[in-house]
Amino acid sequence: MFKKKWISAIALVLVVTSFAGCDTGKEAVFSITSPLTDTETRSNIVKVEGTVSSTASSVEINGQSAWVDNGSFFAWVELEEGTNIVKGTAVIGGTKLDDSVTVTFTPNLTVFLDYPNGGTQVDYRVSPVTVNGRVTVPGASVTVNDSPVSVNTDGSFSTKVQLGEDGGTLEVIAVSGDDQDSLVYSVPLDDAGHVVFDPYTSGFLDYNGSVDFPDSVTVTRGDITVMNWTLLTGKSIDSPQVYYVTITGKENYSAGDKPLPSGLSVTPVPVDPVVYPNTEYSLAFIIEASADLTPGTYSLEASVFVQEGFRSSQRIVITVG
């Protein structure tokens, strides 16, 4: 549980003795415990955690605020591709402490394939089907059904595959250094040799994104509660996109939206960040219940919308004690 106190935050271990405004003789501490400096990550959103003196009057991390309670802090930071220097400043007893950590973000290698839509005038039992796709690293090597294909400078590729009497399977594998990604589609044919697309049996839906919210959470009045959740973008987006989260009150599944009760706030963190394809994100809601909020059970609906991607909604029950 975190008492509400906005402070911006980050740091490597810094220990400074200060007698101005601090408890006499106590050391001023400003330290990141996660991530460590020189961390390499596949996610462009990282949670920064650490410790700071309880007498700190302000802490800043890349210009945003963090939550602080009893000498601990946390915040979420968006990274650019490549090496990032995350800078932080804390003011403790009139003393200003500056620090930074280095974090390197490398997106996951991802290969995409356009499902062959075929043509009603083409018999694919005798004519090859055209296979088009794209890989996020143009220098990657790509095979389709074990046959190498040429990759263009923009990452696109195209080849032809001969299917059997009933259709066949398309397996695409992309490799770049130690990174590898793949996908498999089933392509059935009807009696006339035309492609039959079924999203449920083709494997097409296996690569969609997903959201994992907790079904319920218990909070205490006067406290701040962190509710963690997971976003998996999959291949439902083919480029970095902004994602949005909306929170609405609900009486039950079938009822219409209504405002959350006064004294109960739910804030997604970070707010409207960019997310990458084929990436798993650990995100959170900050839930604040005021001291005068009536105890009981409250329902809300959390909806995730990824630009040009997927939508997902789930009901969450909040028990206030």
C-alpha positions as CSV (number, residue, x, y, z in Angstrom):
1,M,0.0,0.0,0.0
2,F,1.3,3.5,-0.9
3,K,0.2,6.7,0.8
4,K,-0.4,9.3,-1.8
5,K,2.6,11.5,-2.3
6,W,3.7,12.6,-5.7
7,I,7.4,12.8,-6.2
8,S,9.4,12.2,-9.4
9,A,12.0,9.6,-9.2
10,I,15.1,7.6,-10.2
11,A,18.7,7.0,-9.3
12,L,21.8,4.9,-8.8
13,V,23.0,4.6,-5.3
14,L,23.9,8.0,-3.9
15,V,24.6,8.6,-0.3
16,V,25.2,12.2,0.9
17,T,25.5,13.5,4.5
18,S,23.4,16.6,5.0
19,F,22.6,18.6,8.1
20,A,20.3,21.2,6.5
21,G,16.7,20.2,6.9
22,C,17.4,16.5,7.5
23,D,17.4,14.8,10.8
24,T,20.8,15.8,12.2
25,G,23.6,13.4,11.1
26,K,21.4,11.1,9.0
27,E,22.5,10.2,5.5
28,A,20.5,11.3,2.4
29,V,19.8,8.3,0.3
30,F,18.8,8.2,-3.4
31,S,19.1,4.8,-5.0
32,I,17.6,2.8,-7.9
33,T,17.2,-0.9,-7.3
34,S,15.5,-1.8,-10.6
35,P,16.5,-1.6,-13.4
36,L,20.3,-1.8,-12.9
37,T,22.4,0.4,-15.0
38,D,23.4,-1.2,-18.4
39,T,20.2,-3.2,-18.5
40,E,19.1,-4.5,-21.9
41,T,15.4,-4.9,-22.5
42,R,12.9,-5.9,-25.2
43,S,10.2,-3.7,-23.7
44,N,10.2,0.1,-24.3
45,I,8.2,0.6,-21.1
46,V,10.1,-0.1,-17.8
47,K,9.2,0.3,-14.2
48,V,11.8,2.2,-12.2
49,E,12.0,1.4,-8.5
50,G,14.3,2.4,-5.7
51,T,14.8,4.0,-2.3
52,V,15.0,7.6,-1.2
53,S,15.2,9.4,2.1
54,S,11.9,9.9,3.8
55,T,12.8,13.6,4.1
56,A,13.0,14.1,0.3
57,S,10.9,17.1,-0.8
58,S,11.1,16.2,-4.5
59,V,12.4,13.7,-7.0
60,E,12.2,13.8,-10.7
61,I,12.7,11.1,-13.3
62,N,12.7,12.1,-16.9
63,G,10.3,14.9,-16.0
64,Q,7.5,12.7,-14.6
65,S,6.3,12.0,-11.1
66,A,6.6,8.8,-9.1
67,W,4.8,7.3,-6.1
68,V,6.7,7.4,-2.8
69,D,6.0,5.8,0.5
70,N,8.3,5.2,3.5
71,G,11.5,5.6,1.6
72,S,10.5,3.6,-1.5
73,F,9.5,5.0,-5.0
74,F,8.4,3.7,-8.3
75,A,7.5,5.1,-11.8
76,W,7.1,4.0,-15.4
77,V,9.4,5.3,-18.1
78,E,9.1,5.0,-21.9
79,L,12.3,4.3,-23.8
80,E,13.5,5.1,-27.3
81,E,15.1,2.4,-29.5
82,G,18.8,2.1,-28.6
83,T,20.6,3.4,-25.5
84,N,18.7,5.5,-23.1
85,I,20.1,7.6,-20.2
86,V,17.4,7.9,-17.6
87,K,18.1,11.0,-15.5
88,G,16.9,11.7,-12.0
89,T,17.1,14.5,-9.5
90,A,16.2,14.4,-5.8
91,V,16.0,17.3,-3.3
92,I,16.7,16.1,0.2
93,G,17.1,18.5,3.1
94,G,18.1,21.3,0.7
95,T,20.7,19.1,-1.0
96,K,20.2,18.3,-4.7
97,L,21.3,14.9,-5.9
98,D,21.6,14.1,-9.6
99,D,21.9,10.5,-10.9
100,S,21.2,8.4,-14.0
101,V,21.1,4.8,-15.2
102,T,21.6,3.5,-18.8
103,V,19.0,1.2,-20.3
104,T,19.1,-0.2,-23.9
105,F,15.9,-1.1,-25.7
106,T,15.9,-3.4,-28.7
107,P,12.5,-4.3,-30.3
108,N,11.7,-8.0,-30.8
109,L,12.2,-9.3,-34.3
110,T,8.8,-9.9,-35.8
111,V,7.6,-11.4,-39.1
112,F,4.2,-10.8,-40.6
113,L,2.4,-12.7,-43.4
114,D,-0.6,-11.6,-45.4
115,Y,-3.1,-14.4,-45.5
116,P,-3.6,-15.4,-49.1
117,N,-7.0,-14.2,-50.1
118,G,-6.8,-16.1,-53.4
119,G,-9.1,-15.5,-56.3
120,T,-12.4,-17.1,-57.3
121,Q,-11.1,-17.7,-60.8
122,V,-7.9,-19.5,-59.7
123,D,-7.5,-23.2,-59.0
124,Y,-4.7,-23.3,-56.5
125,R,-4.4,-27.1,-56.9
126,V,-2.6,-26.4,-60.1
127,S,-1.4,-22.8,-59.7
128,P,0.9,-21.6,-57.0
129,V,-0.4,-19.1,-54.4
130,T,1.4,-15.9,-53.9
131,V,2.8,-15.3,-50.4
132,N,3.5,-11.7,-49.2
133,G,5.0,-10.7,-45.9
134,R,7.2,-8.3,-44.0
135,V,9.9,-8.6,-41.3
136,T,10.8,-5.8,-38.9
137,V,14.6,-6.2,-39.5
138,P,15.3,-5.9,-43.2
139,G,18.6,-7.7,-42.8
140,A,17.0,-10.8,-41.4
141,S,17.0,-14.1,-43.3
142,V,13.5,-15.5,-44.1
143,T,12.4,-18.9,-45.2
144,V,8.9,-19.9,-46.4
145,N,8.2,-23.6,-46.1
146,D,12.0,-24.1,-45.7
147,S,12.8,-22.3,-48.9
148,P,14.9,-19.0,-48.6
149,V,13.3,-15.9,-49.9
150,S,14.8,-12.5,-50.8
151,V,14.0,-9.6,-48.4
152,N,13.7,-6.1,-49.7
153,T,15.3,-3.1,-48.1
154,D,12.0,-2.2,-46.5
155,G,11.6,-5.6,-45.0
156,S,9.0,-6.9,-47.4
157,F,9.2,-10.2,-49.2
158,S,7.2,-12.2,-51.7
159,T,7.3,-15.8,-53.0
160,K,5.0,-18.5,-54.5
161,V,4.0,-21.8,-52.9
162,Q,2.4,-24.7,-54.5
163,L,-0.4,-26.1,-52.4
164,G,-1.8,-29.7,-52.4
165,E,-5.2,-31.0,-53.4
166,D,-6.7,-29.9,-50.1
167,G,-4.5,-26.9,-49.5
168,G,-1.5,-26.8,-47.2
169,T,0.5,-25.0,-44.5
170,L,2.6,-21.9,-44.8
171,E,5.4,-21.7,-42.3
172,V,7.5,-18.5,-42.2
173,I,10.7,-18.3,-40.2
174,A,12.8,-15.1,-39.8
175,V,16.3,-15.1,-38.2
176,S,18.5,-12.1,-37.3
177,G,21.5,-13.0,-35.2
178,D,20.3,-14.7,-32.0
179,D,16.7,-13.5,-32.7
180,Q,14.1,-15.7,-34.3
181,D,10.4,-15.3,-35.0
182,S,7.9,-17.5,-36.9
183,L,4.3,-18.0,-37.8
184,V,2.2,-20.8,-39.3
185,Y,-1.0,-20.5,-41.3
186,S,-3.2,-23.3,-42.5
187,V,-4.6,-22.6,-46.1
188,P,-7.4,-25.0,-47.0
189,L,-8.9,-25.2,-50.5
190,D,-12.5,-26.0,-51.5
191,D,-13.5,-28.5,-54.2
192,A,-12.8,-25.9,-56.9
193,G,-9.3,-25.2,-55.6
194,H,-10.2,-21.8,-54.1
195,V,-8.8,-20.6,-50.8
196,V,-11.1,-21.0,-47.8
197,F,-10.3,-18.5,-45.0
198,D,-11.5,-19.5,-41.5
199,P,-9.9,-17.3,-38.8
200,Y,-10.5,-19.9,-36.2
201,T,-8.9,-22.9,-37.9
202,S,-6.3,-21.1,-40.0
203,G,-4.1,-20.0,-37.1
204,F,-4.7,-16.4,-37.9
205,L,-6.1,-15.6,-34.5
206,D,-3.2,-17.3,-32.7
207,Y,-1.1,-14.1,-33.2
208,N,-3.6,-11.6,-31.9
209,G,-2.9,-9.5,-28.9
210,S,-4.3,-10.1,-25.5
211,V,-4.9,-8.4,-22.1
212,D,-4.7,-10.0,-18.7
213,F,-6.5,-8.0,-16.0
214,P,-7.1,-9.3,-12.5
215,D,-10.8,-10.1,-11.9
216,S,-10.8,-8.3,-8.5
217,V,-8.7,-6.3,-6.1
218,T,-9.1,-5.3,-2.5
219,V,-8.1,-1.7,-1.4
220,T,-8.0,0.1,1.9
221,R,-9.5,3.6,2.4
222,G,-6.9,6.3,2.6
223,D,-4.3,4.2,0.8
224,I,-3.0,3.8,-2.8
225,T,-3.1,0.4,-4.3
226,V,-1.1,-0.8,-7.3
227,M,-3.0,-3.3,-9.5
228,N,-0.7,-4.9,-12.1
229,W,-1.8,-6.2,-15.4
230,T,-0.3,-7.6,-18.6
231,L,-0.6,-6.5,-22.2
232,L,0.6,-8.7,-25.0
233,T,0.5,-6.9,-28.4
234,G,1.2,-10.0,-30.5
235,K,0.9,-9.4,-34.3
236,S,-2.3,-7.5,-34.1
237,I,-0.3,-4.4,-34.9
238,D,2.5,-4.3,-37.4
239,S,4.3,-1.1,-36.2
240,P,4.6,0.9,-33.0
241,Q,1.2,2.3,-32.0
242,V,-0.3,4.3,-29.2
243,Y,-2.5,2.4,-26.8
244,Y,-5.3,3.9,-24.8
245,V,-7.1,2.7,-21.6
246,T,-10.5,3.9,-20.5
247,I,-12.1,3.3,-17.1
248,T,-15.9,3.3,-16.6
249,G,-18.1,2.4,-13.7
250,K,-20.4,-0.6,-14.0
251,E,-23.3,-2.0,-11.9
252,N,-22.9,-5.4,-13.7
253,Y,-22.0,-6.8,-17.1
254,S,-25.2,-5.7,-18.8
255,A,-25.7,-2.3,-17.2
256,G,-24.6,0.9,-18.9
257,D,-21.6,3.0,-18.0
258,K,-21.7,5.3,-15.1
259,P,-19.2,7.5,-13.3
260,L,-17.0,6.0,-10.6
261,P,-18.1,7.0,-7.1
262,S,-16.6,10.1,-5.6
263,G,-13.5,9.2,-3.7
264,L,-12.5,6.3,-5.9
265,S,-10.0,7.0,-8.7
266,V,-8.3,4.5,-11.1
267,T,-5.4,5.8,-13.1
268,P,-3.6,3.7,-15.8
269,V,0.2,4.1,-15.8
270,P,1.9,5.0,-18.0
271,V,-0.7,7.2,-19.8
272,D,-1.1,6.7,-23.6
273,P,2.3,5.2,-24.3
274,V,3.6,3.7,-27.6
275,V,3.7,-0.1,-27.7
276,Y,5.5,-2.3,-30.2
277,P,4.4,-5.5,-32.0
278,N,5.1,-8.9,-30.5
279,T,5.9,-7.5,-27.1
280,E,4.8,-8.3,-23.5
281,Y,4.2,-5.3,-21.2
282,S,3.8,-5.2,-17.4
283,L,1.6,-2.3,-16.7
284,A,-0.5,-1.1,-13.8
285,F,-3.5,0.8,-12.4
286,I,-3.1,3.1,-9.5
287,I,-6.2,2.9,-7.4
288,E,-6.9,5.6,-4.8
289,A,-9.7,5.2,-2.2
290,S,-10.4,8.3,-0.1
291,A,-10.7,7.9,3.7
292,D,-14.4,8.9,3.6
293,L,-15.4,6.4,0.7
294,T,-18.2,4.1,1.8
295,P,-16.9,0.6,2.2
296,G,-18.3,-2.0,-0.1
297,T,-17.9,-3.5,-3.6
298,Y,-17.6,-1.4,-6.7
299,S,-17.4,-2.6,-10.4
300,L,-15.6,-1.0,-13.3
301,E,-14.9,-1.9,-16.9
302,A,-11.3,-1.4,-18.1
303,S,-11.1,-1.2,-21.9
304,V,-7.8,-1.2,-23.9
305,F,-7.7,0.2,-27.4
306,V,-4.6,-0.1,-29.5
307,Q,-4.5,2.3,-32.5
308,E,-5.1,0.3,-35.7
309,G,-5.0,-2.8,-33.6
310,F,-7.2,-4.7,-31.2
311,R,-9.7,-3.8,-28.5
312,S,-10.3,-5.7,-25.2
313,S,-12.5,-5.0,-22.2
314,Q,-12.9,-6.7,-18.9
315,R,-15.0,-6.1,-15.7
316,I,-13.0,-5.7,-12.5
317,V,-14.5,-5.8,-9.0
318,I,-13.0,-3.5,-6.4
319,T,-13.6,-4.2,-2.7
320,V,-13.1,-1.3,-0.4
321,G,-12.4,-2.0,3.2
